[in-house]
Structure formats: structure tokens, C-alpha cells
Amino acid sequence: MKRFFLFVFLLIALILPLVPVSVTAQGYGLQDGDDIGFVLPKDAQAAEAQAEAASSTGSAFILAAPGRVGVGQPFLVRLTSDQPLDSVSIHWQGKEVVPSISVWNNRHVALALLGTDVLNAKAGKEELSVIASIDGKENTFRRTVQVVGVDYPRQDLTLPKNMVTPPAEVLDRIADERKLIIKAKNTVTPRRNWRLPFDRPVQGKITSLYGLRRFLNGKARNPHRGLDFRSPMGNPIKATADGVVILVGDHYYAGRSVYIDHGNGVVSMYFHMSKPIVKEGDKVQRGQAVGLSGMTGRATGPHLHFSVSVLGKLVDPEPLFKNTVDNMLK
Ligand SMILES: [Zn+2]
């Protein structure tokens, strides 16, 4: 029996080096369900330069980040190292995230989701910096990310007048709610619980896309900063990823709503529910029902409005349903 295992071991040892690099690279990931490649062709050159730059510490790094991103579009940044990473911090538009570090095949990986908000992002160059500390030594990487304009379509809506301009007596209420919402959207916790692709919160068709330039009764208003899903009254709404419920509210605009923190600056938001079925502090799993669909708040019919906040910026959630980590870094 021992001989048999020895034989199998030797066979594996002989075959392993013959497996093409691209195959092992495909299998290189962060955790179950993540499907990411190690060396991305378009980054290979930059990676070489950076590995050289960092050679004084005897470490090799690969930083994958896009050179161009559309206004409002989410993107990933991934740093991989052959040496254990003490910590990594990623700086983007005045915000910082310290991503969880995963270990896979003796590689150390930090992954962060970032983005800009269609409400206030401007086209132009933005600096992304990544600081990786190894053995107490800091290595700083800088990248220029070109934020490019996106031609989001116009949408005209006709609403009852009191839904467009809130009556004076609710302005204090709206201001108080805004504070809670800003706090929830800017939640950054150390453990990453999300993975890609995200689960769709409901199966219904998307009826309004992110970024639509909205005109209510002919007047320009804030763009649409989420997705509207067709969802009948009472339909269960599901968590897009694992996380912790950080806010359950009954707000003027959003109606009955649930906010879930997925870690490392990623928060998902579910609006216009008839009834939330979780409470603040609850741990939820991806796919778990967190409420029932409705039309509370500023809504003219039952639907789900779903938003994703990344370090306080509301980004387009749609690419997050379609892509693996690998696809998004391509
Ligand atoms: Zn909406």
C-alpha cells in the first residue's frame, strides 16, 4: 500500500511541471468561487517593471488595475506577492481601504473593489496608489487611471407634484435620514465577505439602468444611481453577497429599506420594500431573503431599487452580476 502511494506521489511530482503555466494560472484564486488568473497578459510588462523596482526587498509584486474606467463603473485592483504581506492599503479619490489578504498557492493576494459615482465623477486622470508592507518595509505603487465619460441615456418621468418636491414639513426628516444613509454607505470593515459575481437580488427584468439622466416632470434631477428590477408585491428580495445588516429604515425616498455591509467598503442597498425581514446586526448569507418587495417611499409601482456603494460611491451594479474577478481585470 505504501508503495502505491509513493508511486502516485512520484507520478504527480513528474506530471505537475508538465501542466502548462496557463492552466495553473487559471486555477489560481482567492477562495472557493473566485476564478482569477495570476498573470494577466496586458499587465505582464508593468508587472515586470514593478517586480524590478521592488527587487531591493527581494519580493515580486504584480499589481493589476485598469488604465481606463467609465464614469460610474466599478473596477477591481489586485496586488499579488510571493512574500507574505503584512498589510496593504489602497488609496482612491481621498478614500482608503485596507483589503483582506488571502493566501493561495503560496501567493498573497489583496483585492479591492473601487469605483466612481455618476453623480459627481468627472472625466480625467485620477491617481491610484497601493502601499504594501512586507517585513516592515513599505512599497508604494502608483497608477494613473483615466476616468472616461459614459453617454448615459435620458429618462423622462412624470410623477405627482408632491413626489418631486417634498413638502416643507418633511425636510427635517429627510435631512435626518440622509445622515444615517451617508454613514451606512461609507461603512468600511476589515473582512471581505463579497465575491464575484454577485447574486441577483430578484430574478425579474431590469427596468431602469444605472446612470439614466433623470428628468422628473421636465426638470433635471439626480441621475439614477442603481438598478430597478421588476418585482411583484411580496416577492422575496435576496442578499447579493454575505454580510451584516447595518441599517433597516423607513425613509422618505427609499421607503422601507435594508443596507448590508459586505466588507472592505462594499455595501448593498434594497429600497421600496413592503416589509424588511431582517434587523440591524443580523448576519446574512448570499441568496438569503432580507425583505419583501413593495412600493414604499417614492415609487409609483412595486419594484426593487438596488444600489451598490463602494467607499461611499454609488457604482453601476450590473457588471458585478456578470463578471468573475478575472473578467473584470481583463
Ligand atoms: Zn430606482
Boltz pocket constraint, residues with backbone or C-beta under 6 A from the ligand:
constraints:
  - pocket:
      binder: B
      contacts: [[A, 208], [A, 224], [A, 226], [A, 227], [A, 228], [A, 304], [A, 305], [A, 306]]
      max_distance: 6.0
